[in-house]
Amino acid sequence: MAAAYDQDTLFGLLAIDEVDRADCARLLERTDDAEQVAPVVAALRRSFGSFNQIPVDEPTQDPLVWLKAFFTLTPRVVAWSRRHDIPDRVIRDTLADVGRHLAISRRVTGEFGLQTWRWLTYHFTVRIFALGRLQFALERAAPATEVDGVIKAGDWVLAVHIPESGPLLPSLVDESLAAAKQFFAERFPQHPVSVVTCDSWMLDPFLLDRVAPESNVGSFVRRFTPIGHSSDGHTDALYFVFRTRDLSRLDELPRDTSLQRAVLERFELGETWQVTWGYLKL
Ligand SMILES: CC(C)(COP(=O)(O)OP(=O)(O)OC[C@H]1O[C@@H](n2cnc3c(N)ncnc32)[C@H](O)[C@@H]1OP(=O)(O)O)[C@@H](O)C(=O)NCCC(=O)NCCS
């Protein structure tokens, strides 16, 4: 195992906010969780570098046990990434999602926690990379996302994700897509990719009619060709726009922006937001 980092280095690398550092330090100092953490570390290591061909087992659903496992595995993630010539900037930008998601959890619940620990299993099995504004996960296409002449089940594709890190300017999206094309061809030529997929509530056609066509969101969504596959998104849209999944709070949520109004309108119509799939060619 790569050598552990000192606390400041670790917390700096994971971009953990000051307000979360004391709780993280306490978590690191705990020794009574070793028996729970070990199987989680083992589950992540089994899947490590397999780009999700080996799914991650979930020996527990305790978020802080997962967080402790992420801390434990950080040196290994960095060592693996350096061996694969991943630039330090990309490693840092990718791992900064830990601090970002601790901050989101605090905003949502008012306390220290990591509601989205499952999402961070991508980072700690080294299957996702932040390249500029967007994040890209290398993975095999599922049968449900086949498109004649474009995507076959089992093809390597890049699933794109949008972190909450400022406006989604088209120029930044262009730069990220260009960076992804070069990065994956150079670093992982054994897994050739030519298609980016997106599965998101943002691709639900309901949204496109309700945000300005020239908006960042509208321009992003229009880059994708529908794959013709979708599933119920339940409270996803609510969570991403309002950071709550509490349907009893709809009346009190703000309606200041077109995005907020669109999300609420769909619930008020008694409809379900769809997680819709689309693709674009790199
Ligand atoms: C996706 C995201 C980057 C878009 O931000 P953006 O570039 O500022 O969006 P736009 O400029 O196109 O905004 C279009 C409209 O939506 C509003 N809007 C954008 N993001 C918003 C948010 N998080 N909450 C409320 N309103 C938002 C804008 O104010 C604008 O409203 P208007 O038409 O009334 O002026 C931003 O919403 C975000 O960070 N979301 C969280 C991450 C996320 O949703 N990821 C996708 C997960 S599947």
The ligand as a Gaussian input file, in Angstrom:
#p B3LYP/6-31G(d) Opt

LIG

0 1
 C      -26.066000      22.405000     -14.505000
 C      -25.609000      23.774000     -14.056000
 C      -24.105000      23.810000     -14.096000
 C      -26.190000      24.838000     -15.006000
 O      -25.808000      26.103000     -14.566000
 P      -25.768000      27.406000     -15.496000
 O      -24.709000      27.342000     -16.521000
 O      -25.725000      28.535000     -14.540000
 O      -27.184000      27.339000     -16.222000
 P      -27.868000      28.373000     -17.245000
 O      -27.058000      29.634000     -17.310000
 O      -28.141000      27.656000     -18.514000
 O      -29.244000      28.683000     -16.527000
 C      -30.508000      28.488000     -17.101000
 C      -31.517000      28.866000     -16.047000
 O      -31.429000      27.937000     -14.952000
 C      -31.113000      28.620000     -13.746000
 N      -30.215000      27.743000     -12.960000
 C      -29.081000      27.130000     -13.351000
 N      -28.592000      26.372000     -12.364000
 C      -29.433000      26.513000     -11.329000
 C      -29.469000      25.948000     -10.036000
 N      -28.507000      25.073000      -9.599000
 N      -30.489000      26.274000      -9.229000
 C      -31.447000      27.107000      -9.649000
 N      -31.484000      27.664000     -10.872000
 C      -30.474000      27.366000     -11.705000
 C      -30.455000      29.905000     -14.182000
 O      -30.565000      30.880000     -13.188000
 C      -31.261000      30.229000     -15.423000
 O      -32.520000      30.735000     -15.035000
 P      -33.292000      31.903000     -15.880000
 O      -33.655000      31.307000     -17.206000
 O      -34.503000      32.184000     -15.041000
 O      -32.345000      33.047000     -15.987000
 C      -26.051000      24.053000     -12.605000
 O      -27.426000      23.932000     -12.542000
 C      -25.434000      23.106000     -11.616000
 O      -24.303000      23.269000     -11.192000
 N      -26.221000      22.070000     -11.193000
 C      -25.775000      21.091000     -10.216000
 C      -25.112000      19.926000     -10.856000
 C      -26.055000      19.120000     -11.719000
 O      -27.247000      19.373000     -11.772000
 N      -25.484000      18.139000     -12.404000
 C      -26.263000      17.288000     -13.267000
 C      -26.529000      16.047000     -12.560000
 S      -27.416000      14.841000     -13.532000

